[in-house]
C-alpha cells in the first residue's frame, strides 16, 4: 500500500474511526478476558477474535495517520509538518508499509491459525 492509497482509504473511513476503535478495544478486551478466565482457551480466542482486533486497529491507524485534512502525517500538521520533506516522505512510506504488514497479519495469519487448529 502506498501513502496515496492509504490517504484514499482514510478519506472513506475517517467517519467510522470511532467504530473501528470500539471494535479493536472490544476484541482485545475479549482476548484479555478469555486469557484471564480460561487460559486454555486463549489460543482459540486469539485465532478467532484476533483478526477483528488487528484489522480494525490497522484501519484506525490509516484513518488517523493518512487523512488528507485531519491526519497526523499530513504535510501541514503541527509536528510532522516541521520535518524536512524527505523525512516526511520516508516516514509516510514506513507507516504505509507497517499498516500493510498489520493488515496481512490480520487477514491471513490469524485466520490461518484458526483454520489449521493452531
C-alpha positions as a Markdown table, in Angstrom:
| # | Residue | x | y | z |
|---|---|---|---|---|
| 1 | Unk | 0.0 | 0.0 | 0.0 |
| 2 | Unk | 1.3 | 3.4 | -0.9 |
| 3 | Unk | 0.7 | 6.5 | 1.1 |
| 4 | Unk | -1.7 | 7.8 | -1.6 |
| 5 | Unk | -3.8 | 4.6 | -1.4 |
| 6 | Unk | -3.7 | 4.9 | 2.4 |
| 7 | Unk | -5.0 | 8.5 | 2.1 |
| 8 | Unk | -7.8 | 7.4 | -0.2 |
| 9 | Unk | -8.8 | 4.7 | 2.3 |
| 10 | Unk | -8.5 | 7.2 | 5.2 |
| 11 | Unk | -10.8 | 9.6 | 3.4 |
| 12 | Unk | -13.5 | 7.0 | 3.1 |
| 13 | Unk | -13.2 | 5.5 | 6.6 |
| 14 | Unk | -12.5 | 8.6 | 8.7 |
| 15 | Unk | -16.1 | 9.0 | 9.7 |
| 16 | Unk | -16.1 | 5.4 | 11.1 |
| 17 | Unk | -13.0 | 5.8 | 13.2 |
| 18 | Unk | -14.9 | 5.5 | 16.5 |
| 19 | Unk | -16.5 | 2.3 | 15.3 |
| 20 | Unk | -13.0 | 1.0 | 14.4 |
| 21 | Unk | -11.7 | 1.9 | 17.8 |
| 22 | Unk | -14.7 | 0.2 | 19.5 |
| 23 | Unk | -14.2 | -2.9 | 17.5 |
| 24 | Unk | -10.5 | -3.0 | 18.3 |
| 25 | Unk | -11.0 | -2.4 | 22.0 |
| 26 | Unk | -13.8 | -4.9 | 22.4 |
| 27 | Unk | -11.8 | -7.7 | 20.6 |
| 28 | Unk | -8.6 | -7.0 | 22.5 |
| 29 | Unk | -10.7 | -6.9 | 25.8 |
| 30 | Unk | -12.3 | -10.2 | 24.9 |
| 31 | Unk | -8.9 | -11.8 | 24.2 |
| 32 | Unk | -7.6 | -10.5 | 27.5 |
| 33 | Unk | -10.7 | -11.7 | 29.4 |
| 34 | Unk | -10.5 | -15.2 | 27.9 |
| 35 | Unk | -6.9 | -15.3 | 28.8 |
| 36 | Unk | -7.6 | -14.4 | 32.5 |
| 37 | Unk | -10.7 | -16.6 | 32.8 |
| 38 | Unk | -9.8 | -19.7 | 30.8 |
| 39 | Unk | -6.1 | -19.7 | 29.8 |
| 40 | Unk | -6.5 | -23.0 | 28.0 |
| 41 | Unk | -8.9 | -21.3 | 25.5 |
| 42 | Unk | -6.6 | -18.3 | 24.9 |
| 43 | Unk | -5.1 | -19.7 | 21.6 |
| 44 | Unk | -8.5 | -20.2 | 20.2 |
| 45 | Unk | -9.7 | -16.7 | 21.3 |
| 46 | Unk | -6.6 | -15.2 | 19.7 |
| 47 | Unk | -7.1 | -17.1 | 16.4 |
| 48 | Unk | -10.8 | -16.3 | 16.2 |
| 49 | Unk | -11.1 | -12.8 | 17.6 |
| 50 | Unk | -7.6 | -11.6 | 16.8 |
| 51 | Unk | -8.3 | -10.8 | 13.1 |
| 52 | Unk | -11.1 | -8.4 | 14.1 |
| 53 | Unk | -8.8 | -6.5 | 16.5 |
| 54 | Unk | -5.8 | -6.4 | 14.3 |
| 55 | Unk | -7.6 | -5.3 | 11.1 |
| 56 | Unk | -9.8 | -2.7 | 12.9 |
| 57 | Unk | -6.6 | -1.3 | 14.6 |
| 58 | Unk | -4.8 | -1.1 | 11.3 |
| 59 | Unk | -7.7 | 0.7 | 9.6 |
| 60 | Unk | -7.9 | 3.0 | 12.6 |
| 61 | Unk | -4.2 | 3.8 | 12.2 |
| 62 | Unk | -4.8 | 4.5 | 8.5 |
| 63 | Unk | -7.6 | 6.9 | 9.3 |
| 64 | Unk | -5.6 | 8.8 | 12.0 |
| 65 | Unk | -2.3 | 9.0 | 10.1 |
| 66 | Unk | -3.2 | 9.4 | 6.5 |
| 67 | Unk | -6.3 | 11.5 | 6.3 |
| 68 | Unk | -5.5 | 14.5 | 4.0 |
| 69 | Unk | -7.1 | 17.1 | 6.2 |
| 70 | Unk | -7.0 | 15.8 | 9.7 |
| 71 | Unk | -4.3 | 13.1 | 9.7 |
| 72 | Unk | -1.2 | 13.3 | 11.8 |
| 73 | Unk | 1.1 | 12.6 | 8.9 |
| 74 | Unk | -0.2 | 15.4 | 6.6 |
| 75 | Unk | 2.4 | 18.0 | 5.5 |
| 76 | Unk | 0.6 | 20.8 | 7.3 |
| 77 | Unk | 0.3 | 19.1 | 10.7 |
| 78 | Unk | 1.9 | 20.8 | 13.7 |
| 79 | Unk | 4.8 | 18.4 | 14.5 |
| 80 | Unk | 5.1 | 16.3 | 11.3 |
| 81 | Unk | 5.0 | 19.4 | 9.0 |
| 82 | Unk | 8.1 | 20.8 | 10.6 |
| 83 | Unk | 10.2 | 17.9 | 9.4 |
| 84 | Unk | 12.1 | 18.1 | 6.1 |
| 85 | Unk | 10.1 | 16.8 | 3.1 |
| 86 | Unk | 12.5 | 13.9 | 2.6 |
| 87 | Unk | 12.0 | 12.7 | 6.2 |
| 88 | Unk | 8.2 | 13.2 | 5.8 |
| 89 | Unk | 8.1 | 11.0 | 2.7 |
| 90 | Unk | 10.2 | 8.3 | 4.3 |
| 91 | Unk | 8.0 | 8.2 | 7.4 |
| 92 | Unk | 4.8 | 8.1 | 5.3 |
| 93 | Unk | 6.2 | 5.1 | 3.3 |
| 94 | Unk | 7.4 | 3.4 | 6.5 |
| 95 | Unk | 3.9 | 3.9 | 8.1 |
| 96 | Unk | 2.2 | 2.7 | 4.9 |
| 97 | Unk | 4.3 | -0.5 | 4.8 |
| 98 | Unk | 3.8 | -1.1 | 8.6 |
| 99 | Unk | 0.0 | -0.8 | 8.2 |
| 100 | Unk | 0.2 | -3.1 | 5.1 |
| 101 | Unk | 2.0 | -5.7 | 7.2 |
| 102 | Unk | -0.5 | -5.3 | 10.0 |
| 103 | Unk | -3.4 | -6.0 | 7.6 |
| 104 | Unk | -1.6 | -9.0 | 6.2 |
| 105 | Unk | -1.2 | -10.4 | 9.7 |
| 106 | Unk | -4.9 | -9.7 | 10.5 |
| 107 | Unk | -6.3 | -11.0 | 7.2 |
| 108 | Unk | -4.0 | -14.0 | 6.5 |
| 109 | Unk | -2.0 | -15.1 | 9.5 |
| 110 | Unk | -4.6 | -15.1 | 12.3 |
| 111 | Unk | -7.3 | -16.8 | 10.2 |
| 112 | Unk | -4.6 | -19.3 | 9.2 |
| 113 | Unk | -4.1 | -20.1 | 12.8 |
| 114 | Unk | -7.9 | -20.7 | 13.2 |
| 115 | Unk | -8.1 | -22.8 | 10.0 |
| 116 | Unk | -5.2 | -25.1 | 10.9 |
| 117 | Unk | -6.2 | -25.5 | 14.5 |
| 118 | Unk | -3.2 | -23.8 | 16.0 |
